[in-house]
Amino acid sequence: MGTRLWGSITLGICLALEGAGAGGPEVRIIRFEPEANVCRAGRTETVHAVIRNTGGAAAGGTLRLGVTEGVTVSGPQTSGVLALAPDAQTNVAWTVTAAAACDSVLSVALESGGKAWARSDIRVRFLPAMAKRRLDYIPEPVPVKTEVLVGAHHCPLWEADKFRLWDNVLKHPERTPALGFYAQENPEVSDWETKWAVEHGISFFIYCWYRASQGGAVKMRYGTAIHDALFKSRFADKMKFTIMWENQSKGIAGVADERDLFENLMPYWIETYFKYPGYLKIDNRPLLFVYRPEFLIKDLGGVEKVRAAFGRMRQVCRDAGFGGLILLGEYRGLDPKHLALMKDLGLDYTFAYCWGIPGSPAPQQAIQAQMASIRKTQELGILPQVVTVSQAWSGWRDEGSIWKIPPTDFEGLLREAKAFIATLPSDQLGSRMLLLDNWNEWGEGHYLAPYREYGFGYLDAVRNVFAPDAGPHEDLLPEDIGLGPYDTAYRTYAAAEARLNERLTRRVRKPGADDPGLIGWWAFDDPEDDRVTLDYSGHGLGGVLKNAGRAPGIDGRALVCNGGSAMIAPDPSLSPSNAFTVACWVKTDLAGQKHAWFINRIFGGSTSSGFRLGLQDGRPCFGVPVTSFSHHLTGKAPLPTGHWVHLAGTFDGQTMRLYMDGEEQGALARPGPLQPNGRPLCLGNYDAGHAAHFTGLLDEVKLYSRALSADEVRGAARHDR
């Protein structure tokens, strides 16, 4: 990367140091990134750092911006001091300029006395210099000819009213798309995608297609990328598309039965998509990708019925004037039984959405693993394949195996894949098609579209391999021609969220907040019409009320939990590892609540981590699972009604204990640490808007990083009622 150059900056602020609370300073760099989504050489680019002191004492030092050789820092560069009082935050800006196109690492650090209070790095590609000009619209795409058909899976999640889906990308500012956090229903967004794709050799998208429910008239989820963007775009005739049926959950988004398939789903697909001129057809046969073909066994009543249904689907397409239907089923891993099952189901080809590669491999290992899987699939000879290659994987919450193949190495993978498909029998679709995963799955960490870290690097790799004779080209960004921005709706949302977060992280303390090991204390004593509930432990773990109100509590106000909840954002401190206590006061007039939770950090597939406290069959229940749904301790007596009751669950690293009104209700051996959990803490419900909610009042919720003794629990339960 070259030599690192450092520039110190004098800040125009020096916040007062008085009023420091207990505890030391905790400086966090909340955000660090360029203002531009993608940077260009020769332009003055602004770089921002948002820095906050979340600790209980003042912090100070020298703030420095580091840049790679070839990038210069402008603005004040004399030594200076940044001082941050407890709970203070500031936004600092620099301007940088790259002399020529380059890959750079930008770093920001706050240092004092040889110690780095905080540091953050980001990789940024500066694209080749280009003069700005003003155009009325995006220049018409100039598709390049390729030796094989190249398609890319397309993630349609980024709708204007689903801003939360960008939260995972916020943790990775290097992933910022060239279009920013866009609203995909904009036809202009589709036109940019079409231009970038076809000019780099990608001739079709495979849109993930989600049905909202099974049975009845077809209703879609995430349909705007096709219906509002592609279909209404100026360059729709330049881009082919097909769909991948996301029947990914058993019993959801598939089909209710055979009648539903042929009276609702097939007519919708034929009329809406297959007959559309831009839908991809091979020999007049539409392509339909199926994400989970094995789930249709349950939907339709068996393997033979699925096979018969696939045959009938092909005939229905022939009756509609097509040559039939090409069916492709998703396959991952190297289980020959799975491939054999898909063959028995009657699929024509298999493909991979993303190859599962364990162990967070290095780039070359990820390349070798993919090619080994592709070759093994062919060697098994069970079902013909259409080859898929991926450039990265992280998962939505950065879980499991995480890997990334840089563009230069990715080009090598593409060349290997190209050589492999040339060996496939010429009568197979796989000999003339390659699939790329993914165009824009920003949340899962696999994407080819231009973005901050590598610009057009991945697309250039595709063009170099599959259109080697295409000649030079110009990679345009919206700002190059005076168009955009495409993320104004998100920016409005983000500004409101920033204001809300500033309130949520306020450090407030009530008498008793110095209780040893206290992590969070939610007393719900905020104003009645306030959607925020503060954390009175002094740790700034405030929450947001979701369809919940307040009422008189055992002390001040309480949370009304009749379907509503308070959601505490994920934070590492909410995952104590070796011991913890969760305690609260509850009051209800409804006896016998069967599956009702008032404190929960266990969600869906994360049932082997977290904890929860609630009711099962009307009795208090405390859960700390080791495996899915294990280790739930249910009390001996039902929860009394009509008055306030104190409940507590403790775990000391070996044993779980459940208490009601200070009396132990049971104990359960559970050796071993708690698994970390990146989910929110939900108070009053299993999850926001969930049916498994507590009906009643909740008050004085406390979370500790230690197991309270029996005497301490009894003491807490003596609160005046």
Secondary structure, DSSP 8 states (H G I E B T S, - for coil): ---EEEEE---S-----TT--SS---EEEEEEEESSSSEETTS-EEEEEEEEE-SSS-EEEEEEEEEETTEEEES--S---EEE-TT-EEEEEEEEEESSSEEEEEEEEEEETTEEEEEEEEEEEEE--------SS---------SSEEEEEE-----TT-GGGGHHHHT-GGG-BTT-S--TT-HHHHHHHHHHHHTTT--EEEEEEEESSSSSS--EES-HIIIIIITTSTTGGG-EEEEEE---BTTBSS-SSHHHIIIIIHHHHIIIIITSTTB-EETTEEEEEES-GGGHHHHHTSHHHHHHHHHHHHHHHHHTTSS--EEEEE--S--HHHHHHHHHHT-SEEE-SS----S---HHHHHHHHHHHHHHHHHH-SS-B--EEESEE-TTTT-S--EE--HHHHHHHHHHHHHHHTTS-TTSGGGGEEEEE-SEETTTTEE-S-BTTTBTHHHHHHHHHH-TTS-------GGGTT---S-HHHHHHHHHHHHHHHHHT---B-TTTTSTTEEEEE---S-TT-SEE-BTBSS---EEEES-EEEE-SSSEEEE-SS-EEEE---GGG--SS-EEEEEEEE-S----SEEEEEE---GGGTTS--EEEEETTEEEEE--SSTT--EEE-SS----SS-EEEEEEE-SSEEEEEETTEEEEEEE--S------S-EEESSSSTT-SSB--SEEEEEEEESS---HHHHHHHTTS--
